[in-house]
């Protein structure tokens, strides 16, 4: 009984466990979408740099993109905080499914249209508009397929984790 | 189980890397073709007037300096009136341009004035705008589709019979078989072409009985107006019905169009 019972953890022990996790979660959250969120919201804080950054982005509206990166970064933070449990696998699956749905919705099913108005100074083309349509449905199809494989992989990992836990035996409930 | 999970992990990682490498190279390559090497070139529209048709032609040259093939290259031009009614459209297709190849084609848009006037008769009498739509589409690397359209390009249209008004039809003389009339009409030729052709008159008496048909010649240069009344000689088929009063239906035959254009009705006498 004494072998499987864990010693009561002190505040220092908890700090040793929690602090690295939190740091790891912050770093991974930043890598997995946080930096893009920063770039998207930078125009609000530094207008001069913001304009240049927005010109580099392929879309005019940041709303859809910010949701996408927010979900990505948020789930990554949760995954890092819950390491060692079955939840990261479930969260990874959820992330794959949500990001696939968002990607399809944001890219209009792989057909994106951008419109630009020509300057009124142009002689014949005054008031004319340039419409650029980008069709990348085959690429989106491959991305969705990879998301599906990722979901299957995470499902298998979750099953594997649970079966191992079953074999090793769960720790008894605390008195 | 562990092996399958590991294999799936590798599949996802390697496939993602390959996909993004392909995407990056394709985007870089298309930018290189379109912007750096000016590989997709379209010349200015050349205008030619032939057999009653206005032919707009545009040379297209594609020099594929990229890493992948270009296929399903299409150029479409469409002319429509200000309400969006289609006047004419044409598409030129180049099936495939392999990497390293150069292909040239001439895209032509043939506009028949007969079609134009039959579809939109009001443009004979009213200045308006003709809308031009140019659309270029192609597939790159068999996976990325691009379509660039320039919509709402307006071309001013000058009406050849702008503000037409049949003012007066005077009887000059009558010799028993022929009737000599003078038709005064007013309009401004806003077209880029001179107008010249026969004016047809079908003459009726005041009871509505047809008494004969006649012809006069109209010529108005581009930007001009008819300055003098047009003499019309009418061959009387029923001279006994001529009463000195009545009306005439006036039509004009554009040399470039088979069907005469009805200009209206005017009274004489």
Interface residues (C-beta under 8 A of the other chain):
Chain A: X124 X125 X126 X127 X128 X129 X130 X131 X132 X133 X134 X135 X136 X137 X138 X139 X142 X143 X146 X149 X150 X152 X153 X156 X157 X159 X160 X163
Chain B: X1 X2 X4 X5 X8 X9 X11 X12 X15 X16 X19 X23 X137 X142 X143 X144 X145 X146 X147 X148 X149 X150 X151 X152 X153 X154 X155
